[in-house]
Structures are given as C-alpha cells and as structure tokens.
C-alpha cells in the first residue's frame, strides 16, 4: 500500500512537535487547529514553542506539511492523532475540556475507515469512554519532554498503544506509520496504557526524590552527591540511565499532574497513596532551597541586598515557566531589588515590583550582592569567574545545577554554593 497520510489535531506544543517529526519520517502530514490565527502563523513558519532543532526540522520537511483550520481536510487522513496540550491547574488537575471539544468537532469529518489516536495525556478510563463507535480508536502514550521534544519525537524508545482489544492486529496504516520509527510496540488495554505513562513518571519522581533527599543530607555532613550518584548508576538494579541529579523539586506541570491523578484515584478507591504524598512534600521543601540559602547567607543580615537571578524558564531549552522554581523564588523576593535575564522568557514574566530586565547574563551580575542561577541554560556555563567577580558588589554565587567552575569562583574570592555539597571548606 502507499504511505498513509497522517494528521494531527491541536497545534500546541505536543501536536506541533509530533507532526513535524512525522513529516521528517517521510509522511505527508496535515496539521489542523480550529484557531485560524494560529494556523496562519504556523503556515508562515512562526512556531509558538521553543525547542532545539525544531525550526530546522520544519524547514527541511515543509513540503510534506500542510496547515489548515478547515476540519474537512481531515477526511483525507488515514491516521488522525488528537494531540492538544492538556493544561493543568496549580493543584495538578487536568482540564480535559479542550480535548473533548476537539473530539466532538472532528468525528463527523473523518473518513469511515480512518484510525483515530489520542496522543494527549488523559487519565485512566478516558479513552474507553470517548472512543468513536465502530471506528478504530487508540490511545498512544506521548513521550514529549520539554527541551528535548525533537529527540523524543523522532527517536522514541518504544510506543505504548492503548487498545479496545490488545490481541487484535493494528490497522495497517497505523502499523505502517509506527514501524517507520523502528522501536518496539507495546499494545495493551486502554486503561493500562493510560496508567503506564503515569507509572513511568512516578518512577522518575521516585528517583528525583531520592536524589534530592540524599543530596540535602550531603550538604550537612560533608559528603558530595556528585561523587555518590555514579556509584548508584553502576548498580544494575538502579541503572546507568537513572535520573539521580539533584534539583529544585518538580516543575513543568506534567509530573505534578500524574501525582495528583494517582492521589485522586487512590482516594476514590480506598488505596494508600502516602508515598505519593511524600514525593509532593519533598518537592515543595526542595523548591525552597534557594530562598533558604539566600536568607541564611545574605538576606537576614542585609535588608538592602540586590539579587541577580539567571533564568526564568522552569528548565533549559524551553519557554515554559509552569511551576518554575525561579518564579517561585522571585515571589518571595518582592522586598528586594532584583536583576533578571533569561534567553527566552521576558523579565515581565516574573511580575516583580522591583525588577530590572538585563540584556545579558553578565549584565545581571552588575552591582548585585548575590547571583543565583535558577535555570541551567547551557550558555550560562560561558560566564567566566573573573568577569563575575568584577561585576558583582557582593561575593555570593548560588549555583544549584553546577553551571559554573566552583574552584575558579572560589579562587577569585567568591562563595560558591551548590546542591548536594556542603559550604566550601577552608
């Protein structure tokens, strides 16, 4: 058979990245969104998301991609992915109204033998309830990671496929498309696939929580977490790819949503979710690490301090500020003057009453009493210790992610404080 035509419904982060990845595998791809203004911008090559290599991937495969706000165009597709981002509230609850609306909008427009696949993350039970009657309908676990979307979309580890009947063969157009990515296929019932994504993220959160808990202990007893983590990765029961980097709690919204989902299901069914509650508690505690450190090392004794903050995005290589540790810190720093810079996010996102937007990372250091690196943007590694020292008024550098050369900073007379290590010893 000829190559199937693929469509993606919902042109936000997940849909855009997934559609461009599909085109890069040689498939003609239809990108649909009911927002005509959004489609016009995309058709002009203006992407509303920041991802390494995404603009280039779009340019290289533009001839295979069509952007449209006409739902009738979906009748030409063999496989239709419903892939809008699912927004979450501050408690991790999912707003499923947009995806429900899109499902209702597209169903009358689809060809009778087309395959519909929900790619957006939904809670267990959603796919079975909303499956289109008498049509092939699947749920596929999305693999989007902010800042690594191109890698994850073009080189997936595996495809987890939720099915009405896991034993039935996949429709040929769907199977042909998935085969182009060259990874294992794991068909299972809808509810198992929906819970699989949550299970993956819970295991990730467990690793993050272990790393943060023990890294904090290192800070008090003279141990060094970066010395310990490699030993854990060499244990086959833990694994070389385990996420054991100390951080500032959970952010971005996706992990928080999955923990909230588990808590809600556990409460509804009388199951124990105290472990999940502990993860959430630890995350909130660790997110306050920069604030506690600033107070202990500076703010309690210097009420007129000026603070420089590098990074506003919740992580590097993304524009997203959802549950950003940086914004959380800045909400507590309203009494103090701050200088801000992020390569992508404007300083206005901080909504800080005494903030100064700076033109560069080094500009942030001018005249500050403390420099705090809150987002590990790769470019921040280029800051030289001598330049930082010359620009600052004070001597405190708080560098949770070890972006800078601590030994070089200490040599200039600056105090370098990082996650997972005690204060420098004389």
Number of C-alpha atoms within 10 A of each C-alpha: 6 6 12 19 21 26 30 30 29 23 26 17 19 26 25 24 25 24 25 28 25 26 23 19 13 13 21 21 27 24 27 28 21 16 13 14 11 19 20 14 13 18 16 9 13 12 19 14 18 17 21 16 13 20 16 10 16 21 12 13 19 17 11 17 22 16 22 22 17 14 17 14 17 26 19 17 22 22 28 28 24 25 26 24 19 19 15 17 12 11 11 17 18 20 14 18 11 13 21 13 10 17 18 12 12 18 15 13 15 21 16 13 14 21 23 26 24 27 24 23 26 22 20 20 13 17 23 17 8 13 18 16 7 8 14 19 22 26 30 22 22 20 23 19 16 22 19 17 25 21 18 18 21 18 14 16 14 15 20 22 25 27 25 18 13 14 10 9 10 17 13 13 19 21 14 15 20 16 13 13 18 13 13 13 14 13 23 19 18 25 18 18 25 24 21 18 20 24 16 13 18 19 13 15 23 18 18 23 26 16 21 25 17 16 25 20 17 19 18 12 10 14 17 18 23 16 11 16 18 14 11 15 16 13 10 8 8 14 12 15 8 16 19 24 18 25 20 24 23 23 19 19 22 20 18 24 24 26 23 19 20 22 18 15 15 15 12 9 8 9 12 13 15 11 11 19 15 12 21 18 13 19 22 14 14 22 21 16 18 24 17 14 14 18 12 11 16 18 20 10 10 12 10 11 20 25 28 29 27 27 29 30 29 26 22 22 20 21 21 21 20 17 18 23 28 24 22 17 20 21 13 12 19 14 14 18 17 23 23 27 23 24 20 15 16 16 19 12 11 18 12 20 14 13 22 16 15 19 12 14 23 19 17 26 29 22 18 21 20 26 27 22 26 26 24 20 19 10 11 19 12 12 14 14 19 14 13 22 19 13 15 23 16 21 19 23 26 22 22 23 19 16 18 21 15 18 13 14 20 15 11 15 13 21 19 22 23 22 26 29 21 19 14 13 5 3
